[in-house]
Amino acid sequence: MTASIKERLVSLVHDAARAVAGDDFDVATLPIGRPKDASHGDASIPCFPLAKAAGQAPPVAAKAFAEQLVELAKAKDGILTTAEAVGPFVNVRYERAALAEDVVRGVLEHREPFGQWKPNNTRVVIDYSSPNIAKPFHFGHLRSTVIGAALRRIYKHTGHTVFGINHLGDWGSQFGKILVAFEEWGDHEALHRDPMRHLYEIYVRFKRESDADPSLNERAAEAFRRLESGEDNAERRRWQELRDISLEAFQGPYGRLAAEFEAITGESFYEDKIESTLAQLKDAGITTVSEGALVVEVDGMPPCILVKSDGTTIYATRDLAALYYRRATYEFDKALYVVGAEQKLHFRQLKEVIAKLGWKEADGIEHIDFGLVLTFDPEQKRWTKFSTRGGNAIFLDEVLDEAVAKARTIIDEKNPDLADKDAVAEAIGVGAIVFNDLKNTRIKDVKFDWDELLSFEGETGPYVQYAGARLSSILRKAGSNDAADSIPKDIAWSALHDAERVLTTMLDFGSVLERCVDKNEPYILTSFVTSLASEIHSYLREHHVLSAEPEVKAARLLLVRAARDLIREGLALLGVASPEEM
Ligand code: ARG
């Protein structure tokens, strides 16, 4: 395969740098970025390390470097039209036809970085979503699901070996309460009709009634003991039934949100691994007994409790068992936990315990935290936590349904003749929620504003989806063939000389994904698709496709196809569908 335009630039940059600073110069220290102002060029190289090695002032070195680049481009590889020193920077401009062909072919032929990257050797476990079953799927889990699913896809696309894991909250003393509640007030018909609501109702009722009747709590404790005994008894069978039904109910939202897992290993999965985990921790000599509890002391933090003084284990114990299991099973280099910021201490403790064990994997353990979901309260006139509505839990499927219904109303107004309105409304409604969740740095609270997130203007899912649909519509009108092997031989790539903004934006896709992985931040990709949508809209404002001269039209149609495909690809990585029409 021929080298990409970026690889060719890198090779010219390295040769020119060695010519200026000598053969021993470490070319890897020269980063290639983009100029702040796109009108200054397509790529920009800061010359500080080069100047240092050459023993010159940066602007002097930059000048010599730019001259070398121009010479080399003339002699060796004509991909550059200009290389200009501006202070300590050198800005370069790609030859237009080469840029156009490289980007358009790259996208349409699924070459790296647009298509799947070749495998690297990094193994990544991503623990995400992980709701507590038998409780409503709350907004924290929506965020974890959406962020985790996007990261899982981005890591996969960039060649990592990824294990997406749902660490279901399916164990703990609250299950004793649910078992008793179900015995008292459970109704099989209601359970099968709407498992999450029914379990939530009886759980709330248990809380209310146990205030008046403490014997319920004693029964719950006894039920949990019988469950924990590991025997095949009535409690175990009922627990299994409720767990299976809940998990099945989650599949609806998971399908709509495009969340997939390599493994669903909840907290209960570690029940039979707790003993060996505790034995290994004790053998390592890092445990102590404090006030009757077995703990690991950690610097500057409260101790990490393993076994409480009443002999029961906790959330942290199961997370440690999970780390032993995941190390042995997945041999991970990175273990990411996509969990709300309120669990910061828990994950700091966990990482510190692993560091005390001396595992080389400790550095790769990272808490991927995120902020809250806020909604505007018109009475208090401020943004408040979106967790309950008038004391009632909000169910995720209701929120998704509401988004879809609102999208449907918008479609009825804007495009009443559209075919398959329901499917398009689903794509727009759910896509709007996902996009809204991912459009800022994770730690920022998400403002949940229906009008804004469903708007066709601004940084929104519908705005980007609409750009894609507009491109598809041009392609349909042109009767364009969508197969990648339909790139004709005689394309006049130079006809795309005026599409440089679109093309250089697209060229950035690889470094955008690298940054997403580096910082575990999907918003970098959300901004990318928004910019691409906006660049292609401006391009189409000034350039006609269908009415252009045949040669120009053919080239522009390819650009339209490539931009449409890359918008789709970016949205798909984020978990947002791309309707053909909207
Ligand atoms: N079920 C937990 C909760 O809802 C989140 C679990 C996160 N993952 C983990 N390995 N601790 O708070």
Residues whose N, C-alpha, C, O or C-beta is under 5 A from the ligand:
A	BS01	LIG	D127 S130 P131 N132 H167 G169 D319 V339
